[in-house]
Each structure stands twice: as C-alpha cells, then as structure tokens.
C-alpha cells in the first residue's frame, strides 16, 4: 500500500514539473531550481527513512536469531 502511495507522488511531481516547463517567465528558473532541490531532499529523506527502518528490523531479527542459537547450544 505504501509503495502505491509513493508511486502516485512521483507521478504528480513529474506531471507538475512538465507543466511548469511550459511557463515562460523571468523567475521560472528560480522556481525550477528550488523545486528540484526540494524534490531531491524529499526523495532522499523518504529513501533514508525507509532504509533506516529496514536496517533496524534486520538488526532486531539477527539479535533474535543469536538468542535462539545460544539457547539451543546451551541445552
């Protein structure tokens, strides 16, 4: 479910960028620059948060396996 929501955001941002490129104004490149920076920050943070959560789960699973291994070996 979460991947679908993120995919929809990508499509919305992409379509907004395409529509924005059709504008012809003096501040257009400022807007494009800040839009690109904010999109980069958004995607970097979402990627980092997802990886941090995955890493935390992997570490917890490894600790659980180590505890089970110790209990089996001690028997």
KALIN-V799458 format. One record per backbone hydrogen bond with DSSP energy under -0.5 kcal/mol. NH is the residue of the N-H (numbers start at 0). CO is the residue of the C=O. E is the energy in kcal/mol with one decimal. If there is no record, write none. Layout:
nh:NH co:CO e:E
nh:NH co:CO e:E
This chain:
nh:4 co:0 e:-1.7
nh:5 co:1 e:-2.3
nh:6 co:2 e:-2.5
nh:7 co:3 e:-2.0
nh:8 co:4 e:-1.7
nh:9 co:5 e:-2.0
nh:10 co:6 e:-2.0
nh:11 co:7 e:-2.3
nh:12 co:8 e:-2.8
nh:13 co:9 e:-2.5
nh:14 co:10 e:-2.6
nh:15 co:11 e:-2.2
nh:16 co:12 e:-2.2
nh:17 co:13 e:-2.2
nh:18 co:14 e:-2.4
nh:19 co:15 e:-2.4
nh:20 co:16 e:-1.6
nh:21 co:17 e:-0.6
nh:21 co:18 e:-1.0
nh:22 co:19 e:-1.5
nh:27 co:24 e:-1.1
nh:30 co:26 e:-2.1
nh:31 co:27 e:-2.5
nh:32 co:28 e:-2.5
nh:33 co:29 e:-2.6
nh:34 co:30 e:-2.7
nh:35 co:31 e:-2.7
nh:36 co:32 e:-2.3
nh:37 co:33 e:-2.5
nh:38 co:34 e:-2.5
nh:39 co:35 e:-2.5
nh:40 co:36 e:-2.4
nh:41 co:37 e:-2.5
nh:42 co:38 e:-2.6
nh:43 co:39 e:-2.7
nh:44 co:40 e:-2.7
nh:45 co:41 e:-2.3
nh:46 co:42 e:-2.4
nh:47 co:43 e:-2.7
nh:48 co:44 e:-2.7
nh:49 co:45 e:-2.1
nh:50 co:46 e:-2.4
nh:51 co:47 e:-2.4
nh:52 co:48 e:-2.0
nh:53 co:49 e:-2.1
nh:54 co:50 e:-2.6
nh:55 co:51 e:-2.1
nh:56 co:52 e:-2.1
nh:57 co:53 e:-2.3
nh:58 co:54 e:-2.3
nh:59 co:55 e:-2.2
nh:60 co:56 e:-2.4
nh:61 co:57 e:-2.2
nh:62 co:58 e:-2.2
nh:63 co:59 e:-2.2
nh:64 co:60 e:-2.3
nh:65 co:61 e:-2.4
nh:66 co:62 e:-2.2
nh:67 co:63 e:-2.3
nh:68 co:64 e:-2.6
nh:69 co:65 e:-2.3
nh:70 co:66 e:-2.2
nh:71 co:67 e:-2.2
nh:72 co:68 e:-2.5
nh:73 co:69 e:-1.9
nh:74 co:70 e:-0.6
nh:74 co:71 e:-0.8
